[in-house]
Amino acid sequence: MLLFRIRADVTHQFELDRLFDPSSIAVVGASTKEGKIGYEAMENVHDFGGRVYPVNPSAEGTAFGEPFVASVTDIDDDVDLALLCVPAPVVPEVIEECGAAGVGAAVIYSGGFAEAGDDGAEIQRRLTETANEHGIALLGPNTSGFVIPRTGLYGSFATGVESFPAGDLAIVAQSGGVAHSIAFQATRERRGLSAMVGLGNRANVGFEEVIEYLDGDPDTGAIVLHVEGTDDARSLLETCYDAETPIFAYKVGEADVGDFAESHTGALTGDHALYQAGFAQYGVPTVDSTSQLLDAGHVAATAPLPDGTNVGVVTAQAGPGIIIADRLKQAGVSLPPLEDETRATVNEILPGITYSANPVDTGRPMPEFGEVVRAVAADENVDAVLVYELHEAALGFPTEDLDGLAESVGKPVVFATAGPESLLEPDREELESVGVPVFESPERAADTIAALAEYARVTADAAPAEVVDNA
């Protein structure tokens, strides 16, 4: 997949497949000493499915069964990707060697570049200029890398990334640490990823390039962004606007953390309010935490998207239902009256039901609970459905009734619950296996539905304007 990007009056032509889908990898600075980045990177990629070459002019023997070579130019093979585990002052020379060897992409893990002051910025300028001349796509510098779970490509030096499950959500974070944090949370919560990318300083591969690439990836159903700042907000927003894949963003920097952010990834945080307004005008909903980012992205990647902001709530317990209704209304979400036909159906299913308006309150879990959910989901006034039911082992969840419901009505159906983990887990796994996202607090479920409703609102109202020129 070819991507073209104009930055600083230079046209960059990158083949990002050589970054995210390489046939061969060179690990520059590879090591046999556990704990070193060169060892961790080598361990993570040594059996990705293609040939891996350890590169270190000071090493002898082998690493993970492969003989060391002194330079990428000594490799008698076409190398797609180089993972650079070397200090900042050495990187420009290594990039020169990569260019001479025809390497297509490189990940630069080390810091000490634009985020570290004028001297580091000059080193980054030099290596970027060299990479541009040779058409090398640079991820980083100052990043912990990327992971493509479906293909087993772990281009990160972090421990445990092999545990990331494959799925439909792509994480693109300005900070490699944030990218990994969200990915590990996704892993704990059994949510699959199509990609995890930490951008770092964005020498010549930034948000735009990665978003465009992932937008064309059939395995990616939604993209979530962690944004500290960028030197070209309009370019980022226009790329988001042009993408067909749903995108959600978490823009940090509402408080004054500009100096800290700049020292982290060289980012200028810009005016937070302008970014928020810009994202909204370009059809990208924003959230307020990494958990909300993960939750919204997961549901958007795996469930139908709502057509509007009207939500139907069905609860088996009044208290959590009140929390949900309150949280949704605070977020500007509408809980519309149900159609007369829907209310009649609900009252027929459960004569004497506690409350049959919206939210619908059944009073407690019961065998007919799933039928009530189906009736509310079919209501023409409702664009999305949120269900709350405390787990009761004798009843389990209404999995059979909810299986295929979201697809049949073309609306997201989100479920929230609580209960003893040992009893809850099997039924939760079964419900998730039929495509129903499950949350374990009313607040997280409500925030997720609110984010999806906001997606419906901002995409309907999207109208690119001049508001972001000075962001």
N, C-alpha and C positions, 0 to 999 in steps of 0.2 A: 504494500500500500504506500504510494508516494504522497508526501505532503510537501507543500510549498509554503514558505513563511518569509515575509519580508520584515527584517528588523535591522535598524541602523543602516539603511540604504544598501543592504546586502541580501541577495536572494539565496535562501538556504534550501537545498533540496535534500530531504532525508527519506530514507527507507526505514520507517519505524518498525517494520517487520523484522529488521535485523537487530533491533533492540528488544522487542517483545516476543519474537518468535525465531530466535537464532538457530542455526544448524551447528555452530561451533562457537566455543567461548575460550578466551584467554584470560587467566587470572594473573594480573601483573602485580608482583609483590606477594605471590603465593608463599605460604610458609607451612612447615610441618610442626610448628609449635602451637599447641592448643592455647587459646586465649587471644592470639593475634588476629587481627582482622583478615589477614591473608589466609589464615587457616580456616576461619569461620566461613569466609566466602567460598573457598575451595570445597569445604565440606558440603555446603548447601547446594552447589551446582554440579558436583563431580559425577552424579548419575542422572542428569536431567534428560538424557536420551541422545545427546550428540557428543562429539569429541570435546574434551576439556584439556587445555594446555596450561600447566603451571609455568609462570614466567618469573624468574628471579636470577639476576646475574651473580648473586652471592651464594646461591644454593647449589647443592649437588644431590644426585640420587633421584628419588621419585617422591611425588606427593599423590596419595590416593591411587597409586599404581601407574601414574603418568610421569615420564621423565621431565625434569626441569629443562627449560631453555633459557638463554640469556636475554633474549629480546623477542618481541612479536615478529620482528623481521626475520627471525630464524625459523619460524614455523612454516613448514612446507605444506600449507593448506590455506584455503580461504577462511579467514576468521571473521565472523559476523559481529561479535560482541566482545569487548574487553572490559573487565571489571578491575578498576584501578584501586589498589590497596597500598598506595604510596603517599608520602608526604607532599604537601602543596608545592614546594619549590621544584620537585621532580616532575610534576604532572605535565607542564608544557613540553618537555623533552619526550615523555612517553606518548603524548598525543602526536608529536611529529613522527615518531616511529609507527604509530598506528596508521597515520596517513600514508606513509611509505609502504606499509604492508596491506593497504586496502581494507582496513577494518571499517565496518560500517557504523558502529555505535560504541559508546563507552559510558560506563557509570563511574563517577568520581565520588568516592566515599569521603575523602578527607575534607576538613575545614581549613580555614586560613585564607580565604579568598575575599570576595567583595564584602562579606559580612565582617571582615576583620580590619578594615581601614584601607588607606590608599595603596599601600604596598600589595596587599592581597587583591585589591581590585585590579591592579596592573597585571598581576599574574593571571587573573581570570580573563582579562581582556586579551592577553597574548594567546592563551590556550584556546579561547573561543574563536579568535581570528584564524588560528591554524586549523581548527576543526571545520570552520566554514569553508576554508579553501579546499579541504579534502572531502567535504560532504559527510562529515562524521556527526551523528546525532549524539549530543551530550546530555545525559541525565545527571543533574547536580551542577556544580560540585556541592559538597556539604549535604549529603543525603545518605540515608541508610538503605536506599535502593528500592526494588520493586519485586513483586511476586505475581506469577500467573498460575494459580492453583490447578486449573484444569489440565495444563501440560506439564505440571511438576517443575516449573522453572522458578527457582528461588534465588533471584538476583539481589539478595540482601545478605548482610553479614550478621543479622540478628538470629538468636537462637530460637528454635521452636516454630519458625515460619512454615515448616513442612506440615504443620497441623492445620493450616488454613483450609477450610473445606471449599470445594469448587461450587460456584453458584452463579447468580445473575447480576450481582451488584459490584460496581467498580468504585473504588475509593481513590480520589486524587487529592493529595494534601500537599500544601506548600512545605510543611514540616514532615520529614521522614518519621520522626518520633510520633507525631499525631497519626500518620497513616498506619503505623504499626499498632498504636493504641486502639484505634477503631477496629482494626482487623482482628486483634486478639479478643476484643469484646465480642465481635461477630462470631468468633470461634467458640467462645464460652456459651453463646446463646444459639448455637447451631444454625448460623446464617451463612450461606455460601457466598463466595466472592468470585467474580470473573477476573478481577485485577486489583492490585494494591500498588499505588505509585506514590513515592515521596519525591517531590520535585527539587527540593533544596533551592539553590541559588538561581536555577533556570538559565543557565549559560546560553543555550540555544534551543532547548526543548522546554517549553513552559506549558501553562494551562491550555493554550490554544491547540498546540500540536497534539497533546495527549487526548483532549476532548474530541478532536476531529477523528483521531484514530479509533477511540473507543466507541464513538457514534457509529462507526462502520463495522463494529465487532458484533457478529450475530449472537455471541454468548453474553453480551451486556444488555441488561434490561433497564438499568438506571445508573446514573452517575452522581456521586456526591462529592462536593468540593469543600476543602478547608482552605480558606483564603486569609492570609495576613495582609497582603497588599501587592500591588503590581504597578509597573511604570506605564502601563497602557490599559487602563480600565475599559475603555471603549472596545478595544480589540477582544478582550476576554468576554465582554457582554455580547458582542456581535457573534462570537463563536458559539456561545450558549444559545443565543436566539436562533441561529441557523441549525442547531442540532435537532434531530428528530427524537433522540433519547431523552426521557425525563431527567432533569438536573435539579438538585437541591444544593444550597450553599450555606455554609457557616462562616460568616465574616467576623473575625475577631478584631479587637481594637476599638470597642465602643468607649472604653476608658483610655486614658493616655498611656499607652505602652509602646509608643513609637520607637524610642531609642532601643528598648529591649528587643523589639521585633527586628529592627534593622541589624542589630548585632547577631541575630539568629540566622536569618536567611538573606540578609541584605535587602529586606522588604521595606518599602515605604508604605505605612498603613493607610495613609490618606484619610479623607473625611468619611467617618463611618456612616453618617446619615446619607451622604451622597451615594455610597456603595449600596446601601439598603434600597434606596429609591431606584438606583440604576438596575439592580437585579430585578426588582419588581416590574419595572418598565420593559425589561427584556425577557420577561416570562420565567424568571427563576425565583421560586420561593426561598426564603431564608429561615433558618432555625437558630436556636440559642444555645445549643450544646452538642457535643459529639454524640451523645446517646440519641437525641432527637434526629440528628443527621443520619445515623445508622438505621433508626426505626423507620423514618420516612422513606429512605432509599430502599430498604429491604421490601417494604410493602409495595412501593411503586414498581419494583423490579419483578415482583411475583404475582401481583393481583391487577385486576382492571383498575384504571384511573377513573375518578368521578367526573361527571359532566358539570357538576355545580357544587354549591356549598351547603346543600340541605342534607342533614344527617338524621337517620332514624336510630334511636337507641332502644335496645331491649335488655332489661336487667332482671335477674332473679332476686336481687336484694336492693332495697330502696336506697340505703346509704351510699354504696358505691355509685349507684345511678345518679344520685344528686351531685356527687363530686364530678362525675363525667359531664353532666349537663351544665354545671357551673363553669367548668374549665372550657368547654366548647363555646359557650356564650361569651366568655371573656376573650376568646380568640376570634370573635366575630363570626362564628359558625351559626347557622340557622337550624333550629329544631322545628320543622314545619308541622302543622296539624296533619294527621294521617287522613287519607281518603275515607269517606264514610264506608265504602266497601271493605277497606282494610280493617277498620274498627269492628265492623260487623263480623268479619271472619275471625278476628281475634276473640271476640266475645263468644262466638260459636265454639271455638276450640276450648276456651276456658271460661265457662259461664261464671260470673261473679269475680272476674279477675280484679286484682287490686287497683290497677290503673291502666286504662287501654288507650290513652292519648299518646303523646310522645314526650318523654320516654314511656315505653310500655314496661310496666312492673308486674311480673307474674307472682311476686311474693316469696317464692322459693323455687329451687330446681324441681322439675317434674318431667315425666316422660314426654309431654306435649311441647316442651320448651322449644325444640327445634322447629316444630310446625309454626309457632308464633314468629320465630325469626324469619322463616321463609315468607310468611305473609307480609311482614314489614319490608323485607327486601324487595318484594314485588310491587310495592307502592310507588306510583308514578311521581309522588311528591318528594321522594327520597333519592339522593344521589350516592349515599354511602351508608353503611350499617356498622354500628358498634355494639357488641354484645358483651355483657358481663354476667358471669355465673360462677359462684363459689363451687369448687369441686366437691362432689359427693360420690364416694367410691361405689355406692350401690347403683347409681345412675350413670356415672361417667359423663362424657360430653355428647352432644347431639351430632356426632360425626357423620352419621349416615345422612341426616337431613342437610348438613352443610356441605357435603361432598358435591362439588360442581356448582354450588349455588352462585358464587360470585360470577363465574363465567356465564351462567344461564341468564342472569339479570344484568350483566355488564356493569357491575358496581363492586367496589371493594367491600369485603366483609371481614372485620377485625374482631378478635375475641380477646377478652381479658378475664383473668381468673386468679385464684389463690387456693392453697391447700397444702397438706403435707407432701413434701417432695417425693417421698417413696411411693405414695399412692397417685400423686398427680402426674408424674413423669410419663408412664406408659400411655395414658389417655391424651396427654399433651402431644406426645410424639405422633400418635395416630391422627390427631386433628391437624397437625402441621403437615403430615404426609399427604393430606388431601388438599393442601394449598391454602389453609386458613392460618394467617399469622396470629400467634398467641403472645400476649403480654401478661406480666404478673403484677401489674398495678393499674388502677383505673386512670391515673394521671398519664402514664406512658401511652396507653391506648388512646386517650383523648387527644394528647399532643400529636400523635401520629395522624389521626383522622383530621385534626385541624391543619396539619401541614399539607395533607392531600387536598383538602378543600381550598387551601391557599393556592396550591398548584393550579386547580381548576380556575380560580379567580384570576391569577396573574397571567396565565396563558390565554385566557379569553380577552383580557384587557391589554395584552402586550402591544406597546406602541413605542418603538425606539425613539428617543428624543435626545436633546442636547444636555440633559442634566448631569451626565457623567464626564463632560469634557475636562473638568478640573478635579476629578476624583483622584 
